[in-house]
Amino acid sequence: MGAWYIGSESSGNNIADLLNNRSNDYHSDGTELQIYSAITYELDGTICVNMNISDYYERVSMRLSEVLDASGLKDDLRWRRINTWLQTEELEKIWHAIADPGVRLYYFGSQTEATTTPGLSSDIDKVVFIHHYVVLKDIQFWQPSLETETIFLMVADESTPPGYVKFQLVQRDEPMPVYNYQFGYVFLDSEGRSVLSNRCFPEVSGNLLGNLSVQFDQHGPAVTTLRTGMSLDLVYAIPSRCWPDQGFRWMSRSRKYNWPTRPMMDVIMKTVVFFVPVGLRISPEQHLEWRLSFSFAEKLLIMQFNSTQYKCYVMLKLIKNTFLNVNTVETVLTSYHCKTCMFYLIENTRASLWHPRNLMLCIDVCLKQLLTWIQCANCPNYFVPDENMFLCKLRGPAQKKIANILQDLLSQNGKYITTIRYENIGENVARAYPSLGMNLRCPDENIILQTIGHLENILHFFCLYCVSFHLSNVSVLKSRYGPRREIGNIVRLIFCSVLGNHLASQSLQQQMYNHENLIVANELLRWGSSSDVAA
């Protein structure tokens, strides 16, 4: 049996095609007459649809969608969570603009995408951009640099693994790459080029976090700190507005179902890409390689997810943590693999598939795709398909063990959902299907209070920043960020969010469901989320 990868040019009779070639019978009002709600899988990759239990799958899908809404995945709360992190990001940008104008920071990951639940305890990914380095895609874009800047040229030849680049030093006074010269963190590669080592940031990381009086642990390219009960991974990176040639294949490949749309692709191609200081583990020049990251583009794509796609992605994470990472010695399947799976399937399937009544079907199709990748030991990066994200990670018994677990889940016709304990999702789904109007159990109050504690610390740290600086620094802040009113608006939004969350949590903690208090809390949260930051 030949290996098949979604998104490849020779996919043949693949999962996406089979799903898209469903019955084209429609009601007179244009709605689909039949919904395929349960699937079994053959060894050749084809799909057999069991029409006898379609009503069961539809009812489970609708029930699961409602339970996820009650667990904090409703669209309005999703966008409030996203806006909260955008506001946090803006406040910290102000701080770093005063402390070091050459540094910018951004938040990424599950917390900022609102693609997590309190029980998952997801880390916060914080990327700090170092703007003292100027990265060129081609030497023709060279311009004289400032004394504080260093110019580098992206280099990716046959010896460079897909998804990675090297940074060759360029002369400051003329457009000439540097060869046979090394100093500090600049070393010679196999071709005699003077390239930047990816080990150049540890001292910078320690200096910055030391100034902030934060305890941290260094591991690889990341620095981990602990704040308000959440683990924060701090990664230093070099940004570039020029996409490398490896990324343009994503732009040019054909898309049968117009996702992402052409306007969205135009926006994405204008986003910043950045390079993380980590090389391929098995590469002989690992210390000279920098991994390419499209996190800005990925964040925009996730914001395009409809409600069903969003819930499907969160469910993949819950399934991964419930059945896979617990039963394997090492974490092989990550949230990033789940995200990649979502991108490929949405691009290669009809939009009509992603409907609440098909939620269970969508989850099973994603699990089938992950199983295919596991069996082939190849998970292609969404933007650089030649990069195998299982390389150096999927090996030995873990591959067979994960494949067996996925096959077992797919054979259960969705019954595994009832065993998911996060946010009591399994228990709530397992209740009688006709009782859709019954009260659902809320997540543990302590977890909610931990989340609120994070919002409280946002305001706390901002107040400390304001007190720490003299009025002269406030005038600098005004010159960089416009009128004082804009800064006041950010503080007002954070204050409303924190106060609204405290008022709502007090009712939950004391089990005093005061209708008037909940109305006030909702208004405060609405004011706190009505920010122009997202623009």
N, C-alpha and C positions, 0 to 999 in steps of 0.2 A: 504494500500500500504506500503510495507516494505521500510525502508530507504536504500538508496544506496550511497556508498562513492567510488569515484575513488581510486584505490589502495588497496581496501579491498579484502580479499581472496574470498568473496562470492558476487562478483559484479553482477553476472548473466548477463542478457541482458542489459548491460549498454551502455552509450553513446559511450565510446571508442570502444566497440565491434561492435556496429552498424555502426560507421564510418569506421572501418577497414574492414567490410564486404560489402563494396560497390562493384559495378560491376567490374569484373576482365577483362573486354574487353579492348584490347589494339590495337593501330595501329601497323603496321608491324615494325615501327622503335622503338617500345617499349614504346611510350608515351601513357598515358591513353586516351581512346576514349571518355569517358564521365566524366564531372566534376560536382559534385553535388554542386550547388551554393546557394541554399535557403532551409531552413528547418523550419518545424513547429513541435511543441512538444505536445505529448499526456500526459494525467494525469499519465499513468503508466511508464513514463520515456522513451518511445520509440520515435523514430524520423521518421517523414514522410518527404520525399524529394520531393519538387515541381520542377519537371524537366522543367516546362514551362517558368520559369524565370531564368534559369541557365545562359543564356547569359547576362542578366541584372546584376546578381551578379558578374559575371566574370569581366564585364566592370567596375563596381563600385570598385571592388577589385584592378584592375590595376590602375585605376585613383587615388584611395586612396594611393596606394603604391608610386606613383609618387609625389603626394602632400606631403607625409611625407618625401620623399627624399629632396624636396625643402625646408622643414621646419627644416632641419639639422639632419635628421636621416639616411643619406647615410652611408654606411659602413666605408668609409675612414675617414669621420669626426667623426664617432662613436669611432674609435680607437685612433684618435688624442685627443679626449676629455678624454678617459681613460688614455692615456699616460701622459697628462697634470697633472692629479691628482696623478699618480704614481710618477711623478717628484716632485710635491708638498710634497708628503709623505716622499720622500727621504730627501728633504731639512730639513724638520722639525725633522726627525730622527737625523740628524746631530746636530741640536740645542739641543735636549733633551739628546743626548749622552754626551754633554758637561755639561749641567745644572744638570742632574741627571741620571747617568748610569743605575739606577734601573727602569727607565721608558721608555716605547716604545709606539709610537702612530701609529694608522692606520685610514684611511678614509674608510667609507662604505656609502651605500645609493645610491639614484638615481643619484646624481651628479657624483659620482665616477664610476658608471656603465654606464653612458651616457644614462640612460633610463628616461630622462626627457626632457622637452622643456623649453625655456626661460619663457614662460607665466605661467608655473606651479609654478615657484618660490620655488623649492624644497629645503628643508633644507640640510645642510651638517652634516653628522653623523661622529663624531670623537671619536674613542675609545682609551683610554689610558690604556695600560697594566701595572699593578704593578707587577714587578718581585721579589719583596721582599717576596712574598708568594709562596711556593712550594706546588703543589697539586698532591696527589697520588691517583691513581685509586684503588690500592690494597696495603696493608701494606707490602707485600713482596718486593715492589720496594723502600722501605725506605733506605736512605743513610744519614750519618751524614751531618748536614747542617752547613752553615756558621753562624756566630754570627748575621749577618744582615738579615737572612732568618727565616721564620716561616713555619713549615710544617703542612699541613692539609690533611685529608683523605676525599675523596668523600663519602657521605652517602646518600643513596636513598632506603628507605624501604617502607612498605605498607602505611605508613602515609604521605609519601612525594608525592605531586602531580606529574604526568608525566610532564617531561620537566624541572624539578627543582631538585636541590640537596642541601644538607647541607655540611658544612665544619667542620669536627671534628678535634680538635687540637691533634697533635701527639708530643710525647716527642722528644726533640732534640738529646738526647744522647742514646736512644734506641727505637726500633720499637714498641712502645706501645701507643695506643690511650688514650686520657685523659678523665676521667670521674669525675663528682662531683667537678669540680673546675671552678670558674668563676672569671674574672677580666676584667676591661676595656670594650672592645667590644666582649668578649667571655662570652656566657651565657649557661645555662643548658637547653636542650630540654626535651621533655616528657619522654625520655629514660635515662635521667641523663648524656647524652653526653655533653662534653664541645665544643660548636660549635660557629663559628664566626657569629656575627650579620651582616646583610647587610647594617647597618647604620654606617659603619666604615669609609666611604670615604668623607663625606661632608667637614671636616676640611682640608683634603689633597687637595680637589678640590679648595677650596677657597685660600689656600696658593699658589698653582701653578698659578692660574689665576691672583692673586694679584701681583705676581712677574712679570707677563707679562703686567701689567697695562691695563687689559681688563675688561670692565664692564660686569657683568653676573647676571643671575637670576637662583636660584636653585629650581628645581621642581622634586621631586622623585629622581630617580637615575641619572637624567640628569642635566647638567648645560648648560644654553642657553646663548650664546653671539651673538652679531651682528657685522659682519665684511663685509665691501664692499657691504652692501645691502643684504647679505645672512645671514640667521639664522643658527648658528652653534650649534648643540647639542653635548655637551661634556659628555661622559659617562666613568666612571672608571670601570675596569673589571679585573678579575683574569684569566690569561690564563693557558691552560694545553695542552700538546701534547698527553695526553691519553684520547681517547674518552670514555665516560661513557658507561655502558652496554646498556643504552636506545638507543644509536645511532647505535648499531650493527644490530638491526632489519632492518634498512634501507639498510645496506650492504648485508644482506642475503636474502632479498625478491626477488622473481622471476621477471624477466623483459623480457616480450615477444618480445619487439622491441629494445632491446639492447641500451637503453638510461637511464643513461649515460653508455658509453662503459666501459668494464672491465679496460683498462689502465687508463681511467679517474677516475674511482672509486678508483683505487689504489693510485692515486695522492691525491684525496680528503681525503682519510683515513689518510693521513700523515699531513693534515693541522691542525692548532691549533684550538681548540675549546676554548671558553671563557665563563665566568660566570658573568652575570650582577647582580648588587645588588638590586634585586627586587623580592618579593615573590608573591604568588597567593593571590589575594585580599580577598578571602573568607576563607583562611587557618587560623587556630588558631595559627600557628607558622609562620605567614607571614614574620616577621622581621628576621627570621633565615634561610629563603630560598633564593637560588640564581638561577636565570633563566639561562638555557642553551642556548647558541647562536652558530649557525653554519655559521656565516656570511662569513668566508673565503671560505667555501665550496659553499655557495650560489653565491658568486662572481665568482668563477670558473665555476659554472653551467651556469650562465648568459652569460659568455664569450663564451660558446659553442652554444648559440642561433644563428640560421641562421637569415638572414635578415627578413624573414616573422615572425618568432617567436619574434624577437626583436621589430618589429613594432606592433605586436599584443599586446605585454606587455605594450608598451607606450600608445596604444589606450585604453587599459583597464583603465589606470590611467586618461586619458583625459575624458573618459566616467564617471568614478567615480566622478571626480571633477565637471563635467558639470551637471550630472543628480542626483547623489546620495547625496553627502555631502552638496550640496546646499539646498536640500529639506528635510533634516532630522535635528532634533534638535541636535543630537550628532553624532560625526564621528564614525560610527560602522564599516563600510567597509574601510579598509586601503590598502595602496599599498602592504603591506606584504601579505595580503589575496590574492591579484591579483597575486603576485609572486608565492605563494603556488599553486594557481590554474594552472598557467603556467607549473610548474614543474610536477604536476600530469598528466596533459593532454599530455605533450610531452612524458613522460615516457610510457603512455598507448595508444599511437596512432602511426600509420605508419609515417615514415619520409616524405613520398610523400604527405601527407596532407598539410604540411607546405610549400606551394608554393605561390608566389605572387598572382596568379589568385584565390586562395582560401582564401585570407586574410579576407574577410567579413565572410565567413563560420567559420573560426577559431575564430574570435571575438565572433560570436553568440554562438558557442559551449562553449567558456569560460564563457559567461554570463549565459548560461544554467547551467553550473556547479556551479557557484556562487549562482544562484537561488536555486539549490538543497541544498546546504549547508545552505543557509539562512532559507529555509523551515524546515530543520532538526535541525536548531540551533546548528550545529556541523561543524566546519572547522578543519580538522585534520592537525596537523603540518606535513610537508613533511618528516622530519627526525625522528620525534617521533609521529607517528600517534595517539597514545593514548592521546596526549595533544589536547584538544579542545580549539582552539584559539578564539572561540566565548563565552567561559565561562566568566561570569561576565560582558560581553559587549553587547550581543544581548538580549534584554529583552523589554517587554512592546510593545507599539504601533510601535516602530522603526522596529521590525521584519516584521510586516505586511506591513508597508509603503514601506520598501526597496523591499520586494517581489513583491508588486504591480508595482513599478517602473520598475523592471527588466522584469516582464511579459509584460508590455506595450512596452518596448524597443524591446523585442523579437518578438512582433506582427507586428512591422513596416517594416520588411524585409529590414533592413539597412537604412531606410530613416532618422533615428535619426542622422546619421553621418553629415548631412548637417547643423545641428543646433549647432555643436561644434565650438565655436568661438576662441579657443586657436590657435594662429598662423594662423588665417584665414583658418583653415583646412576645416570647413564646407562650407564656401563660395567657396573655390577652387574646392571642390569635386562637388558642385552643378552646376558648369558651364557645358556647353555642352560637352558630352562625346567625340564626334569626335575631339574636339579642344585640344587634348592632348599636342600639341606643343606650346600652347599659353603661354605667360609669366605669371608666378605665383607671387602673392603678397608675399613679404618677410616679416618676422616678424618685429615688430616695432623697429626702429633704436635705441631707448632709451634702450630697453631690451638688444640688442646686446652690446651696450656700457657698460651696467652694468656688463655683463659677462666679457668683456675685462678689465674692471676696476678690477675685481678679479684677473686676470692674472697679471696685473700691480702690484697689492699689493703683489703677491708672490715674485716678484723680489725686491720690496721695503723692505719687512720684512727681506729677506735674506741679503740685504745690511746692514740693521740695526744690524742684528746678527753679521755680520763680523766686523762692527765698534765697537760693544759693547765689544768685547773680545781682550785681549792683545795677542801679538805674541806667548806667551807661550801656550795659549789655542789653537792656530792654530796648533802648533806642536802636541798637544794631539789629535786634530782632524785628523791630518795626520796619526798618529799611529793607529787610530781605523778604518780609512776608506781608507787606501792605499795612493797611490801617489797623489800629488796635482793636477796632470793632470785630474784625475777622477772627482775631485770637480769642476775644471774648466769646464769640459764637461757639468756638470749639469747646471752651470750658463749660459754657451753658449746656451744650449737647451732652457732654460727659456727665455733668451734674444731674441732668434730668434722667439719664439712663440709670445712674447709680441709685438715685432716690426712688425711681419707679421700681427697680428690681428689689430694693430693700422693702418697700411697702408691700409688694406682691409676696415676697418670701416670708414676711412676718405672718401673713394670713395662712400660708401653707404650714409654717412651723408650728403655729399655735392652733391650727385647725379651726380658725375663726374666719369663716368665709363672709367677711363684711362686704356687701355689694357695693357700697359707696367707696370703700377703700380700693376695691378692685377697679372701679371706674377711674378713680384718680391715678392709680398705678398705670393703667393702660394709656391714659393721656400723657403722662410723663414719659413713658416708653416711646410713644408716638412722636413726641417732641424731640426726644433724644435720638431718634433714628431718622428724622427728617432733615438730613444733612446734605449739603452740596459737596461734601468731600468726595463722593463717588464720581462726581463729574470731572 
